[in-house]
Amino acid sequence: MRFLKITFSLLAITLLFSSCIITDFTDEYYEEALPADFVEAYDLWYVDYHATQGSDQIPFMQLAFTLSFSRGRMFANNNISGIGAQGGGYGIHIGDYSFERNLLVANHELDGIAAFEIRQFGENEIEMYHAPTNTSYYLIGYNRNEFDFDKLFYENIEYLLQDFEIWNKVETSIAGELNEFDTENFLKFTSEDNRKFYSSNSRIGTNIDSVIWNYEGGYEVFDVNGFENLKILTLGYDRINKETFELVVKSDNLVELFHIASGTTYTFEGDYFIQYLKDAKTKEKQTRKRTKIKRQKINKISY
């Protein structure tokens, strides 16, 4: 990813990644639109997952943040780490497609064939309707040089934490008071429900297969009023004990956690990147499902 300054000059074309992007799909319906010409006219289609309607049983649609359709080849950005750089911004090749009348027939490498009715709404919005499951996916088209990858990155920060099998503590600041989190050397965030984490006291440098996960709890990410690139992360070890951090992303696999109570800054590096399509060695599918995350917004915490 071209990292990691939010480009305020793009405010005029800022993506509105919330359920309010598409509010009334019946306002403008273009019955005569030519699907192939229209769909291929945009470099990237942002999958507005919050607007999805129906049973939602198409795995590759559940997984993708963006889709691209070019000369019969279908691409997707399924990971947050590396978004904007992988595949020149288009992501990875996930399959092929063809058009049959008003149907886009997708042939996914692992999920197989799925046919969608394509309906155009507004200037750059489409509905992909999958009749067998009665599911509608809503997508918004952008050209590559208009797409705000940084905004997408921060709007989906939970998925960055899940892009790696393990986060290793690589640095602890000199400043700050001693506290119990000083002994936490490894973190793991699962995609089970976007809420579960594990932590470990195993010694720094321990092989991933030998790490002992001492704690399991729930985590939550909060937006901060007035800040686009700052988040609050809480790690709940039990109902009473909860550690609160300012979360700042330094690169695609490096985050800083400022422990508000002690004033200590910890740097964690993501390791063992998970490519969400398949594992290169085993060819087994690596997948997760996007969920409709409703993140709370809070004021910056004073310390």
BALOBA-1460 file (C-alpha; in Angstrom, 3 decimals):
// residues 303
<rec num="1" residu="m" x="0.000" y="0.000" z="0.000"/>
<rec num="2" residu="r" x="1.222" y="3.563" z="-0.744"/>
<rec num="3" residu="f" x="1.448" y="4.235" z="2.915"/>
<rec num="4" residu="l" x="0.004" y="5.876" z="4.948"/>
<rec num="5" residu="k" x="-1.013" y="9.492" z="4.797"/>
<rec num="6" residu="i" x="-4.671" y="10.282" z="4.443"/>
<rec num="7" residu="t" x="-5.005" y="12.365" z="1.303"/>
<rec num="8" residu="f" x="-7.163" y="15.262" z="2.300"/>
<rec num="9" residu="s" x="-7.086" y="16.592" z="-1.247"/>
<rec num="10" residu="l" x="-9.406" y="13.749" z="-2.194"/>
<rec num="11" residu="l" x="-12.221" y="14.952" z="0.034"/>
<rec num="12" residu="a" x="-14.317" y="15.789" z="-2.984"/>
<rec num="13" residu="i" x="-14.321" y="12.119" z="-3.927"/>
<rec num="14" residu="t" x="-14.232" y="10.645" z="-0.446"/>
<rec num="15" residu="l" x="-15.865" y="7.242" z="-0.131"/>
<rec num="16" residu="l" x="-18.849" y="7.080" z="2.153"/>
<rec num="17" residu="f" x="-18.348" y="3.581" z="3.591"/>
<rec num="18" residu="s" x="-21.506" y="3.341" z="5.573"/>
<rec num="19" residu="s" x="-24.996" y="2.070" z="5.118"/>
<rec num="20" residu="c" x="-26.112" y="5.512" z="4.024"/>
<rec num="21" residu="i" x="-24.236" y="5.205" z="0.717"/>
<rec num="22" residu="i" x="-27.272" y="3.767" z="-0.985"/>
<rec num="23" residu="t" x="-30.527" y="4.671" z="0.661"/>
<rec num="24" residu="d" x="-33.199" y="4.430" z="-2.013"/>
<rec num="25" residu="f" x="-32.274" y="2.164" z="-4.861"/>
<rec num="26" residu="t" x="-35.433" y="2.928" z="-6.789"/>
<rec num="27" residu="d" x="-34.698" y="6.613" z="-7.422"/>
<rec num="28" residu="e" x="-32.817" y="6.040" z="-10.680"/>
<rec num="29" residu="y" x="-33.039" y="2.703" z="-12.448"/>
<rec num="30" residu="y" x="-31.438" y="2.403" z="-15.889"/>
<rec num="31" residu="e" x="-33.348" y="-0.419" z="-17.570"/>
<rec num="32" residu="e" x="-31.498" y="-0.092" z="-20.878"/>
<rec num="33" residu="a" x="-27.931" y="-0.168" z="-19.468"/>
<rec num="34" residu="l" x="-25.484" y="-2.474" z="-21.265"/>
<rec num="35" residu="p" x="-23.936" y="-4.546" z="-18.433"/>
<rec num="36" residu="a" x="-20.589" y="-5.358" z="-20.086"/>
<rec num="37" residu="d" x="-19.824" y="-1.797" z="-21.153"/>
<rec num="38" residu="f" x="-20.952" y="-0.292" z="-17.864"/>
<rec num="39" residu="v" x="-19.328" y="-2.800" z="-15.504"/>
<rec num="40" residu="e" x="-15.987" y="-2.715" z="-17.310"/>
<rec num="41" residu="a" x="-15.987" y="1.088" z="-17.476"/>
<rec num="42" residu="y" x="-14.823" y="1.364" z="-13.838"/>
<rec num="43" residu="d" x="-11.497" y="0.113" z="-12.492"/>
<rec num="44" residu="l" x="-12.763" y="-0.770" z="-9.022"/>
<rec num="45" residu="w" x="-16.154" y="-1.617" z="-7.593"/>
<rec num="46" residu="y" x="-16.418" y="-1.049" z="-3.848"/>
<rec num="47" residu="v" x="-18.650" y="-3.718" z="-2.292"/>
<rec num="48" residu="d" x="-20.927" y="-1.805" z="0.077"/>
<rec num="49" residu="y" x="-21.393" y="-4.757" z="2.364"/>
<rec num="50" residu="h" x="-23.567" y="-2.799" z="4.800"/>
<rec num="51" residu="a" x="-26.202" y="-2.458" z="2.074"/>
<rec num="52" residu="t" x="-26.350" y="-6.198" z="1.295"/>
<rec num="53" residu="q" x="-29.860" y="-7.629" z="1.301"/>
<rec num="54" residu="g" x="-30.888" y="-11.287" z="1.401"/>
<rec num="55" residu="s" x="-29.389" y="-14.543" z="2.632"/>
<rec num="56" residu="d" x="-25.816" y="-13.623" z="1.589"/>
<rec num="57" residu="q" x="-24.441" y="-17.064" z="0.750"/>
<rec num="58" residu="i" x="-21.862" y="-16.258" z="-1.944"/>
<rec num="59" residu="p" x="-18.448" y="-16.686" z="-0.259"/>
<rec num="60" residu="f" x="-16.342" y="-14.595" z="-2.629"/>
<rec num="61" residu="m" x="-18.810" y="-11.707" z="-2.380"/>
<rec num="62" residu="q" x="-18.737" y="-11.933" z="1.422"/>
<rec num="63" residu="l" x="-14.959" y="-11.713" z="1.343"/>
<rec num="64" residu="a" x="-14.239" y="-8.919" z="-1.154"/>
<rec num="65" residu="f" x="-13.714" y="-5.272" z="-0.289"/>
<rec num="66" residu="t" x="-13.452" y="-4.412" z="-3.986"/>
<rec num="67" residu="l" x="-14.053" y="-6.247" z="-7.273"/>
<rec num="68" residu="s" x="-12.657" y="-5.485" z="-10.704"/>
<rec num="69" residu="f" x="-13.755" y="-6.816" z="-14.093"/>
<rec num="70" residu="s" x="-11.315" y="-6.614" z="-16.996"/>
<rec num="71" residu="r" x="-11.422" y="-8.511" z="-20.303"/>
<rec num="72" residu="g" x="-12.994" y="-11.605" z="-18.794"/>
<rec num="73" residu="r" x="-10.749" y="-11.696" z="-15.717"/>
<rec num="74" residu="m" x="-12.093" y="-10.966" z="-12.235"/>
<rec num="75" residu="f" x="-9.963" y="-9.450" z="-9.455"/>
<rec num="76" residu="a" x="-10.610" y="-8.737" z="-5.774"/>
<rec num="77" residu="n" x="-9.056" y="-7.027" z="-2.784"/>
<rec num="78" residu="n" x="-9.735" y="-9.525" z="0.009"/>
<rec num="79" residu="n" x="-7.078" y="-8.262" z="2.442"/>
<rec num="80" residu="i" x="-6.598" y="-4.888" z="4.081"/>
<rec num="81" residu="s" x="-2.835" y="-5.292" z="4.466"/>
<rec num="82" residu="g" x="-1.331" y="-4.395" z="1.094"/>
<rec num="83" residu="i" x="-4.491" y="-2.840" z="-0.285"/>
<rec num="84" residu="g" x="-3.655" y="-0.268" z="-2.910"/>
<rec num="85" residu="a" x="-0.419" y="-2.001" z="-3.857"/>
<rec num="86" residu="q" x="-1.348" y="-5.621" z="-4.470"/>
<rec num="87" residu="g" x="-2.002" y="-6.198" z="-8.142"/>
<rec num="88" residu="g" x="-1.568" y="-2.501" z="-8.863"/>
<rec num="89" residu="g" x="-4.531" y="-1.762" z="-6.607"/>
<rec num="90" residu="y" x="-6.841" y="-4.328" z="-8.182"/>
<rec num="91" residu="g" x="-5.909" y="-7.135" z="-5.791"/>
<rec num="92" residu="i" x="-5.558" y="-10.769" z="-6.808"/>
<rec num="93" residu="h" x="-6.988" y="-12.724" z="-9.714"/>
<rec num="94" residu="i" x="-9.892" y="-14.741" z="-8.284"/>
<rec num="95" residu="g" x="-11.532" y="-16.110" z="-11.417"/>
<rec num="96" residu="d" x="-13.117" y="-15.266" z="-14.728"/>
<rec num="97" residu="y" x="-16.461" y="-13.939" z="-15.933"/>
<rec num="98" residu="s" x="-18.638" y="-13.608" z="-19.003"/>
<rec num="99" residu="f" x="-21.853" y="-11.824" z="-19.918"/>
<rec num="100" residu="e" x="-24.960" y="-13.633" z="-21.118"/>
<rec num="101" residu="r" x="-27.740" y="-11.155" z="-21.900"/>
<rec num="102" residu="n" x="-28.303" y="-9.303" z="-18.623"/>
<rec num="103" residu="l" x="-26.376" y="-11.850" z="-16.541"/>
<rec num="104" residu="l" x="-22.805" y="-11.614" z="-15.319"/>
<rec num="105" residu="v" x="-21.612" y="-15.210" z="-14.930"/>
<rec num="106" residu="a" x="-18.697" y="-15.402" z="-12.501"/>
<rec num="107" residu="n" x="-16.480" y="-18.492" z="-12.405"/>
<rec num="108" residu="h" x="-14.577" y="-18.241" z="-9.125"/>
<rec num="109" residu="e" x="-11.412" y="-20.340" z="-8.778"/>
<rec num="110" residu="l" x="-12.642" y="-22.007" z="-5.602"/>
<rec num="111" residu="d" x="-16.349" y="-21.234" z="-5.250"/>
<rec num="112" residu="g" x="-17.346" y="-22.168" z="-8.787"/>
<rec num="113" residu="i" x="-20.021" y="-20.535" z="-10.952"/>
<rec num="114" residu="a" x="-22.545" y="-17.927" z="-9.828"/>
<rec num="115" residu="a" x="-24.777" y="-15.870" z="-12.127"/>
<rec num="116" residu="f" x="-25.887" y="-12.349" z="-11.221"/>
<rec num="117" residu="e" x="-28.448" y="-10.027" z="-12.753"/>
<rec num="118" residu="i" x="-26.825" y="-6.614" z="-13.196"/>
<rec num="119" residu="r" x="-28.953" y="-3.543" z="-12.584"/>
<rec num="120" residu="q" x="-27.646" y="-0.013" z="-12.756"/>
<rec num="121" residu="f" x="-28.656" y="2.612" z="-10.219"/>
<rec num="122" residu="g" x="-27.461" y="6.182" z="-10.421"/>
<rec num="123" residu="e" x="-24.346" y="7.213" z="-12.230"/>
<rec num="124" residu="n" x="-21.848" y="4.697" z="-10.818"/>
<rec num="125" residu="e" x="-23.837" y="2.185" z="-8.735"/>
<rec num="126" residu="i" x="-24.945" y="-1.329" z="-9.563"/>
<rec num="127" residu="e" x="-26.899" y="-4.116" z="-7.947"/>
<rec num="128" residu="m" x="-25.641" y="-7.678" z="-8.408"/>
<rec num="129" residu="y" x="-28.683" y="-9.856" z="-7.773"/>
<rec num="130" residu="h" x="-28.220" y="-13.590" z="-7.178"/>
<rec num="131" residu="a" x="-31.634" y="-15.148" z="-7.778"/>
<rec num="132" residu="p" x="-31.013" y="-18.643" z="-6.311"/>
<rec num="133" residu="t" x="-30.284" y="-17.151" z="-2.871"/>
<rec num="134" residu="n" x="-32.417" y="-14.014" z="-3.304"/>
<rec num="135" residu="t" x="-29.431" y="-11.854" z="-2.395"/>
<rec num="136" residu="s" x="-28.583" y="-8.358" z="-3.629"/>
<rec num="137" residu="y" x="-25.074" y="-6.921" z="-3.399"/>
<rec num="138" residu="y" x="-24.597" y="-3.200" z="-4.032"/>
<rec num="139" residu="l" x="-21.398" y="-1.886" z="-5.557"/>
<rec num="140" residu="i" x="-20.047" y="1.603" z="-6.277"/>
<rec num="141" residu="g" x="-17.700" y="2.174" z="-9.211"/>
<rec num="142" residu="y" x="-14.486" y="4.219" z="-9.106"/>
<rec num="143" residu="n" x="-11.539" y="4.821" z="-11.352"/>
<rec num="144" residu="r" x="-8.187" y="3.775" z="-9.906"/>
<rec num="145" residu="n" x="-6.867" y="7.318" z="-9.407"/>
<rec num="146" residu="e" x="-10.044" y="8.354" z="-7.554"/>
<rec num="147" residu="f" x="-10.191" y="5.534" z="-5.058"/>
<rec num="148" residu="d" x="-9.256" y="6.443" z="-1.476"/>
<rec num="149" residu="f" x="-7.433" y="3.306" z="-0.299"/>
<rec num="150" residu="d" x="-6.392" y="4.984" z="2.958"/>
<rec num="151" residu="k" x="-9.980" y="5.614" z="3.969"/>
<rec num="152" residu="l" x="-10.922" y="2.026" z="3.151"/>
<rec num="153" residu="f" x="-7.942" y="0.893" z="5.210"/>
<rec num="154" residu="y" x="-8.936" y="2.759" z="8.371"/>
<rec num="155" residu="e" x="-12.633" y="2.031" z="7.993"/>
<rec num="156" residu="n" x="-11.821" y="-1.702" z="8.156"/>
<rec num="157" residu="i" x="-9.010" y="-1.777" z="10.714"/>
<rec num="158" residu="e" x="-10.387" y="-4.920" z="12.417"/>
<rec num="159" residu="y" x="-9.589" y="-6.858" z="9.253"/>
<rec num="160" residu="l" x="-5.971" y="-5.644" z="9.272"/>
<rec num="161" residu="l" x="-5.557" y="-7.212" z="12.721"/>
<rec num="162" residu="q" x="-6.905" y="-10.483" z="11.278"/>
<rec num="163" residu="d" x="-4.605" y="-10.452" z="8.237"/>
<rec num="164" residu="f" x="-1.779" y="-12.078" z="10.218"/>
<rec num="165" residu="e" x="-1.665" y="-15.276" z="12.217"/>
<rec num="166" residu="i" x="0.322" y="-13.590" z="14.979"/>
<rec num="167" residu="w" x="1.479" y="-10.143" z="16.131"/>
<rec num="168" residu="n" x="4.940" y="-10.070" z="17.710"/>
<rec num="169" residu="k" x="6.020" y="-7.389" z="20.165"/>
<rec num="170" residu="v" x="9.186" y="-5.887" z="18.668"/>
<rec num="171" residu="e" x="9.688" y="-2.783" z="20.796"/>
<rec num="172" residu="t" x="8.686" y="-1.279" z="24.151"/>
<rec num="173" residu="s" x="9.262" y="2.389" z="24.888"/>
<rec num="174" residu="i" x="11.524" y="3.482" z="27.733"/>
<rec num="175" residu="a" x="8.917" y="6.010" z="28.802"/>
<rec num="176" residu="g" x="5.984" y="4.694" z="30.793"/>
<rec num="177" residu="e" x="5.258" y="2.988" z="34.082"/>
<rec num="178" residu="l" x="5.578" y="-0.718" z="34.754"/>
<rec num="179" residu="n" x="2.320" y="-2.569" z="34.172"/>
<rec num="180" residu="e" x="0.988" y="-6.088" z="33.598"/>
<rec num="181" residu="f" x="0.887" y="-5.705" z="29.804"/>
<rec num="182" residu="d" x="4.700" y="-5.444" z="29.781"/>
<rec num="183" residu="t" x="4.790" y="-9.255" z="29.795"/>
<rec num="184" residu="e" x="2.405" y="-9.712" z="26.850"/>
<rec num="185" residu="n" x="4.646" y="-10.516" z="23.891"/>
<rec num="186" residu="f" x="2.244" y="-11.976" z="21.326"/>
<rec num="187" residu="l" x="-1.286" y="-11.119" z="20.211"/>
<rec num="188" residu="k" x="-3.697" y="-12.894" z="17.890"/>
<rec num="189" residu="f" x="-6.977" y="-11.553" z="16.504"/>
<rec num="190" residu="t" x="-9.369" y="-14.082" z="15.027"/>
<rec num="191" residu="s" x="-12.015" y="-13.642" z="12.353"/>
<rec num="192" residu="e" x="-14.527" y="-15.737" z="14.301"/>
<rec num="193" residu="d" x="-16.725" y="-12.800" z="15.236"/>
<rec num="194" residu="n" x="-14.428" y="-9.741" z="14.972"/>
<rec num="195" residu="r" x="-14.326" y="-9.711" z="18.741"/>
<rec num="196" residu="k" x="-12.028" y="-12.473" z="20.027"/>
<rec num="197" residu="f" x="-8.310" y="-12.106" z="20.758"/>
<rec num="198" residu="y" x="-5.583" y="-14.183" z="22.379"/>
<rec num="199" residu="s" x="-2.411" y="-13.029" z="24.135"/>
<rec num="200" residu="s" x="0.735" y="-14.779" z="25.279"/>
<rec num="201" residu="n" x="3.553" y="-14.350" z="27.802"/>
<rec num="202" residu="s" x="5.847" y="-16.639" z="25.799"/>
<rec num="203" residu="r" x="9.350" y="-15.275" z="25.419"/>
<rec num="204" residu="i" x="10.085" y="-12.945" z="22.525"/>
<rec num="205" residu="g" x="11.483" y="-14.991" z="19.646"/>
<rec num="206" residu="t" x="9.403" y="-18.085" z="20.409"/>
<rec num="207" residu="n" x="8.398" y="-19.999" z="17.273"/>
<rec num="208" residu="i" x="4.728" y="-19.555" z="16.409"/>
<rec num="209" residu="d" x="4.036" y="-23.272" z="16.863"/>
<rec num="210" residu="s" x="5.423" y="-23.113" z="20.413"/>
<rec num="211" residu="v" x="3.598" y="-19.985" z="21.590"/>
<rec num="212" residu="i" x="1.375" y="-20.686" z="24.578"/>
<rec num="213" residu="w" x="-1.773" y="-18.601" z="24.552"/>
<rec num="214" residu="n" x="-2.212" y="-17.612" z="28.195"/>
<rec num="215" residu="y" x="-5.282" y="-15.415" z="27.826"/>
<rec num="216" residu="e" x="-8.420" y="-15.212" z="25.734"/>
<rec num="217" residu="g" x="-10.845" y="-12.315" z="25.727"/>
<rec num="218" residu="g" x="-12.831" y="-9.834" z="23.687"/>
<rec num="219" residu="y" x="-11.527" y="-6.808" z="21.839"/>
<rec num="220" residu="e" x="-13.184" y="-3.723" z="20.400"/>
<rec num="221" residu="v" x="-12.069" y="-0.880" z="18.140"/>
<rec num="222" residu="f" x="-13.502" y="2.633" z="18.523"/>
<rec num="223" residu="d" x="-13.409" y="5.613" z="16.175"/>
<rec num="224" residu="v" x="-12.089" y="8.850" z="17.668"/>
<rec num="225" residu="n" x="-13.935" y="12.109" z="17.041"/>
<rec num="226" residu="g" x="-11.827" y="14.479" z="14.959"/>
<rec num="227" residu="f" x="-9.224" y="11.875" z="13.950"/>
<rec num="228" residu="e" x="-9.243" y="9.796" z="10.761"/>
<rec num="229" residu="n" x="-6.107" y="7.746" z="11.433"/>
<rec num="230" residu="l" x="-6.371" y="7.150" z="15.175"/>
<rec num="231" residu="k" x="-8.367" y="4.370" z="16.826"/>
<rec num="232" residu="i" x="-8.933" y="3.226" z="20.395"/>
<rec num="233" residu="l" x="-8.414" y="-0.494" z="21.031"/>
<rec num="234" residu="t" x="-9.619" y="-2.243" z="24.169"/>
<rec num="235" residu="l" x="-8.524" y="-5.724" z="25.187"/>
<rec num="236" residu="g" x="-10.842" y="-7.292" z="27.739"/>
<rec num="237" residu="y" x="-9.145" y="-10.034" z="29.727"/>
<rec num="238" residu="d" x="-12.237" y="-10.609" z="31.828"/>
<rec num="239" residu="r" x="-15.317" y="-8.681" z="32.901"/>
<rec num="240" residu="i" x="-13.262" y="-6.353" z="35.111"/>
<rec num="241" residu="n" x="-9.761" y="-6.125" z="33.667"/>
<rec num="242" residu="k" x="-9.591" y="-4.198" z="30.428"/>
<rec num="243" residu="e" x="-6.510" y="-2.646" z="28.799"/>
<rec num="244" residu="t" x="-7.070" y="0.472" z="26.679"/>
<rec num="245" residu="f" x="-4.722" y="1.657" z="23.923"/>
<rec num="246" residu="e" x="-4.442" y="4.301" z="21.259"/>
<rec num="247" residu="l" x="-3.927" y="2.327" z="18.050"/>
<rec num="248" residu="v" x="-1.794" y="3.916" z="15.330"/>
<rec num="249" residu="v" x="-0.888" y="2.078" z="12.127"/>
<rec num="250" residu="k" x="2.729" y="2.616" z="11.062"/>
<rec num="251" residu="s" x="2.704" y="0.356" z="7.999"/>
<rec num="252" residu="d" x="0.787" y="-2.563" z="6.553"/>
<rec num="253" residu="n" x="2.211" y="-4.937" z="9.169"/>
<rec num="254" residu="l" x="3.321" y="-2.626" z="11.984"/>
<rec num="255" residu="v" x="1.128" y="-1.025" z="14.669"/>
<rec num="256" residu="e" x="1.810" y="1.057" z="17.755"/>
<rec num="257" residu="l" x="-0.262" y="0.530" z="20.889"/>
<rec num="258" residu="f" x="-0.016" y="3.407" z="23.361"/>
<rec num="259" residu="h" x="-1.092" y="2.093" z="26.758"/>
<rec num="260" residu="i" x="-3.085" y="5.003" z="28.120"/>
<rec num="261" residu="a" x="-2.946" y="4.007" z="31.797"/>
<rec num="262" residu="s" x="0.852" y="3.638" z="31.966"/>
<rec num="263" residu="g" x="2.077" y="5.894" z="29.149"/>
<rec num="264" residu="t" x="4.002" y="3.029" z="27.547"/>
<rec num="265" residu="t" x="4.120" y="2.516" z="23.784"/>
<rec num="266" residu="y" x="4.386" y="-1.002" z="22.377"/>
<rec num="267" residu="t" x="5.193" y="-1.807" z="18.754"/>
<rec num="268" residu="f" x="3.791" y="-5.028" z="17.295"/>
<rec num="269" residu="e" x="4.672" y="-6.549" z="13.932"/>
<rec num="270" residu="g" x="2.299" y="-8.819" z="12.021"/>
<rec num="271" residu="d" x="3.762" y="-12.137" z="10.935"/>
<rec num="272" residu="y" x="2.516" y="-15.045" z="8.795"/>
<rec num="273" residu="f" x="0.310" y="-13.077" z="6.419"/>
<rec num="274" residu="i" x="-2.985" y="-14.819" z="5.588"/>
<rec num="275" residu="q" x="-3.893" y="-14.519" z="1.897"/>
<rec num="276" residu="y" x="-7.662" y="-14.757" z="1.841"/>
<rec num="277" residu="l" x="-8.270" y="-16.977" z="-1.147"/>
<rec num="278" residu="k" x="-6.039" y="-19.995" z="-0.768"/>
<rec num="279" residu="d" x="-2.814" y="-21.072" z="0.856"/>
<rec num="280" residu="a" x="-0.005" y="-21.249" z="-1.693"/>
<rec num="281" residu="k" x="1.363" y="-24.503" z="-0.262"/>
<rec num="282" residu="t" x="-1.738" y="-26.489" z="0.634"/>
<rec num="283" residu="k" x="-4.104" y="-24.945" z="-1.935"/>
<rec num="284" residu="e" x="-6.692" y="-24.953" z="0.818"/>
<rec num="285" residu="k" x="-9.131" y="-22.120" z="1.010"/>
<rec num="286" residu="q" x="-8.428" y="-19.341" z="3.516"/>
<rec num="287" residu="t" x="-11.592" y="-17.351" z="4.042"/>
<rec num="288" residu="r" x="-13.547" y="-15.131" z="6.377"/>
<rec num="289" residu="k" x="-16.831" y="-13.320" z="6.137"/>
<rec num="290" residu="r" x="-17.193" y="-9.583" z="6.350"/>
<rec num="291" residu="t" x="-19.719" y="-8.515" z="8.940"/>
<rec num="292" residu="k" x="-21.680" y="-5.322" z="9.347"/>
<rec num="293" residu="i" x="-19.486" y="-3.718" z="11.986"/>
<rec num="294" residu="k" x="-21.089" y="-0.841" z="13.874"/>
<rec num="295" residu="r" x="-18.199" y="0.941" z="15.515"/>
<rec num="296" residu="q" x="-18.796" y="3.379" z="18.354"/>
<rec num="297" residu="k" x="-17.313" y="6.861" z="18.174"/>
<rec num="298" residu="i" x="-15.714" y="8.395" z="21.248"/>
<rec num="299" residu="n" x="-13.696" y="11.475" z="22.182"/>
<rec num="300" residu="k" x="-9.902" y="11.265" z="22.503"/>
<rec num="301" residu="i" x="-9.039" y="10.020" z="25.972"/>
<rec num="302" residu="s" x="-7.155" y="12.484" z="28.184"/>
<rec num="303" residu="y" x="-4.046" y="11.297" z="29.996"/>
